[in-house]
Structures are given as C-alpha cells and as structure tokens.
Amino acid sequence: MTATIITSPLYRVQVGHGCGFVAEQPVAPEPVRRPARVAVMLALAHQLQARITEGRVCDQAEVARRLDLTRARVSQLLRLLRLAPDLQEQVLFLESVDDKEPIVTERTLRKVTRERVWEAQRSALDQLMNAPRPTRKPRARKRG
C-alpha cells in the first residue's frame, strides 16, 4: 500500500447528504434575509386595525374568530400599535439573517408599549438594543 501525500490545501464541502473535499475554496453562500418575526407581527397588527377601522370586521372578537386566534392574542398584536411611529418604522425594517432573529422580540416590545410616553419608549428600546445578547447552551443531541 502506498501513501499519497497531498500538499495543497483542501476544503470540506457538503455533497448531497455527505461531505467531500475540493482543492478550490468554495464561494460562501449569500446570507438568507427575511423580515423578522416581530416585523411581520407588527405589519399584521396594522392590517387588522385597518380592517376594523374600515368596517370589514366588526371588532377584535370577530378578527379572533376568523383567524382562529384567542381574543387575548389579537389584543397583544394590536397593542404593538401603541409604539411611537419612529419605533414602529425601526421594527418594520428589522431582518432575520440566516434564521437568526434580532434581539428585539414581540414579548420585549410588549414591555416597551407599557410606557405611555414615546420618549420613555425610545429609551427602553435603546436599552434593549444595546443589551448584551444572552447566549444559549447547545442542546444535547438525542441518540437513537
């Protein structure tokens, strides 16, 4: 048996369900960008409010019935509209890159909407945006 010595660099690539090696460095794929989940929820809240205002639906309860949501969930979504207009614009432009959501979630925004004064909302959101992102421990994979 003879040993083969490879002197050039090799790069590992995914080939189908397995892996292989190539001599040239593969081109990195473009990051996948999509609107953040919180941005989609805020856009939905705007659509729901518009339908209620136009009279296409009677009230929040009818919206909940049509969308198969609870009335509490519809109230949570519509409460996002209490954000200052400039903050709503910031949220609507948030993106998820490669399935990594931004640090601002709907739950944290609901805390911001508790502030009635827009300036207090701005400072609360600034604190959230500048806060260190919590790190998660990787889950142990189940074998079997």
Buried (B, 14 or more C-beta within 10 A) or exposed (E): EEEEEEEEEEEEEEEEEEEEEEEEEEEEEEEEEEBBBBBBBBBBBBEBBEBBEEEEBEEBEBBBEEBEBEBEBBEBBBBBBBBBEEBBEBBBEBBBEEEEEBBBBBEBBBEBBEBEEBEEBBEBBEEBEEEEEEEEEEEEEEEE
